[in-house]
Amino acid sequence: MSDSRLQVRIQRLGGDCGETALPFYASAGAAGMDLHACMNEDITLQPQAVTMIPTGLAIALPQGYEAQIRSRSGLAAKHGVFALNSPGTVDSDYRGEIKVILANFSQEPFTVQPGTRIAQMVVARHETVEWRVSETLDETERGEGGFGSTGTEAHTTA
């Protein structure tokens, strides 16, 4: 079996946090890589506050790929802290620093320390669309039903 890992260039930007930890998979089956906070002092998110946390990293994804920035489940479940625009997208042509928009929806302040694992990053392929204008669309059983049109009842299989 050959190693088919995508090779992506990454740059440590230095600055306030020195030698930034690279994103890493915390377990063998993880889809997302943990991202670390990169700053030289603690940042405290007050209840209901939103702030951008730097990672000290920039990446060069190949065209046709994106990096999705997502919440870490432990921060969300235990502290009410999550990536606000999750998933956020880092486009293949973006070369600036990756920053994470963290929101604190708890009733307690949350302190992000330098090196805290603040989010996950999933690298994924995406398609580029070319629109074709049409007067009609294929009919489906669902049709125009949306926003709860399929109900909320449990589904059982026979």
Residue pairs with C-beta under 8 A, 6 or more apart in sequence:
6 62
6 65
6 123
8 59
8 60
8 61
8 62
8 123
9 59
9 60
10 22
10 23
10 57
10 58
10 59
10 60
11 57
11 58
11 59
11 60
12 19
12 20
12 22
12 56
12 57
13 20
13 38
13 56
13 57
13 58
13 97
14 20
14 56
15 38
15 54
15 56
16 38
16 39
16 40
16 54
16 56
17 37
17 38
17 39
17 40
17 54
17 56
17 114
17 115
20 36
20 38
20 55
20 56
20 57
21 36
21 115
22 57
23 33
23 34
23 35
23 57
23 121
24 33
24 34
25 32
25 33
25 34
26 34
31 122
32 70
32 120
32 121
32 122
33 120
33 121
33 122
33 123
34 72
34 117
34 119
34 120
34 121
35 55
35 57
35 69
35 98
35 100
35 117
35 118
35 119
35 120
35 121
36 55
36 56
36 115
36 116
36 117
36 118
37 43
37 53
37 54
37 55
37 100
37 112
37 113
37 114
37 115
37 116
37 117
37 118
38 54
38 55
38 56
38 57
38 114
38 115
39 53
39 54
39 114
40 114
41 114
42 111
42 112
42 113
42 114
43 51
43 53
43 111
43 112
44 109
44 110
44 111
44 112
45 51
45 81
45 102
45 103
45 104
45 109
45 110
45 111
45 112
46 104
46 109
47 104
47 105
47 106
47 107
47 108
47 109
48 104
48 105
49 103
49 104
50 84
50 101
50 102
50 103
50 104
51 101
51 102
52 99
52 100
52 101
52 102
53 99
53 100
53 101
53 102
53 112
53 118
54 97
54 99
55 97
55 98
55 99
55 100
55 118
56 97
57 97
57 98
58 95
58 96
58 97
58 98
59 67
59 90
59 98
60 95
61 67
61 90
61 91
61 92
61 123
62 92
63 92
63 93
64 92
64 125
64 126
64 128
65 92
65 123
65 124
65 125
65 126
66 89
66 90
66 91
66 92
66 123
66 124
66 126
67 89
67 90
67 98
67 121
67 122
67 123
67 124
68 87
68 88
68 89
68 90
68 121
68 122
68 123
68 124
69 83
69 85
69 86
69 87
69 88
69 89
69 90
69 98
69 100
69 119
69 120
69 121
70 83
70 86
70 87
70 88
70 119
70 120
70 121
70 122
71 82
71 83
71 86
71 119
71 120
72 82
72 117
72 118
72 119
72 120
75 81
75 82
75 118
76 82
79 104
79 106
79 108
79 110
80 104
80 105
80 106
80 107
80 108
80 110
81 102
81 103
81 104
81 105
81 106
81 110
82 102
82 103
82 105
83 100
83 101
83 102
83 103
83 118
83 119
84 101
84 102
84 103
85 101
87 122
88 100
88 101
90 98
90 121
98 121
100 118
100 119
102 112
102 118
102 119
104 110
112 118
142 149
142 150
